[in-house]
Amino acid sequence: MFQTLIDNPALAAKAVADTQHLPPDAEGLRAHAADFPATVAPQLAAMAEAVGAFARTATETTQALKPQIDAWSAGQGQAREAIVSGISHLVERLSGAMASNQAAFATLARYRDQVLVDQRLVAQISRDLAARIAALLAQLDHARDEAETQRKRLDILRMIPIPLPWIVAEIANLIKSGHTLEQELSQLQQQQAELQGQAAATAGGMNAVQGFAGQLDILENATQNLITFTSTAQGNMMQMMQALTGGAGSTVPAVVAAYVATLAAEAGSIQHYLSDG
């Protein structure tokens, strides 16, 4: 059902809103995700209802017009006015549905543009975090190498049997420097853990927003299909009205009958799409 195509992004929006520990720069994702069920989804549901109502009315009207067309073909001229009235009513109904279509699609397109901005933002945050983690790992490697070099130097000095003053002084300096390096390593490892935690949260946010954007793509395509269906039906009815109001001759009823049959098929396609699309 078309409603399912609305419900799926709503669920994906909730996944975005529920993502834990997003970086501060990405917190806007939550507000944007909340906008979908609050403002976008109701407008799309109303659009689908308006289009569905038109399609149901079109199905009923085309069925009711068949006897009128038969009567018109048999020479009953007054039947033509009844046909014009029925099609005019459908044109009015479709005009309202088309306006709803365009407004809903514009809202959805603007919203999806914002989600694309969110995607780019999260991707940039992820890249920045990856770069910071890489730089931090390089610092850690350098600090570990320096600590290992000092440890080896200290081991060598301790093996010298005569405690010369310069040896004692260097051992003291190495111990002090080693303690400083230990503190630096501890701080760097803590920063690494924090950044990796942020990266994990950002990855969760990225996965959620990518899933959301994918569902919006599907919904946008489906909405565009509905617009195409209704635009085609509108064009068919305009041609039918031209034939009804401007045409003359014995073939006009047959032409109108063909238009009515086409409209009935289009209405059926719309209803099928809304129920199974």
C-alpha angles and dihedrals in degrees: 000000000000088000088063089058087057095043094052095061088045089058090045090050089054090053089055092048091048095051106124128229099004114182111264092250090058098048090102087074090076094056092045091049091051090055092068100066091033101051115357102046096051091052092050091048090051090049092052090049092051092049091045091050090052092049092050091048091047091053092051093044096049090051091050092048096057095079089045091053090048090051091048091050088052090057103266100137095186089068088069091067091052090053092049090050093050095048092044089056090051091049090055092048092049093048089060092047091049091052089051090048095053095045093049093046092050090050091048093047092051091047093049090051088057091050089052088054088051090051092053091046094052091045090052092048089050092051092048092050091048090052092049091048091049091051091047092050089052089053090049092051091049093048092048091050091050092048091050091049091051092047092054091047090050092050090052093049092049090055092061105102097208112068098217115187094248090050092052090048093049092047089053091049092048092050091050092046090047091054090052090049091051090055091047091050091049092051092046092050090050090051089048092054091049093049093046089051090052090047091052091050091047091050089053090050091047092052091048095048092045090053089048092050090050092054090048090053090056092047093047091052091048091050090050089052090054090051089051092050093050094043090054091049090048092052091049092052092048090055090046092053090050090053091047097048102032107025126095135181138061095290096060096084090053091049091050090047089056091050091049091050090050091049091050090053091048091050089050091050091052092050091047091049092050092049099040106016 
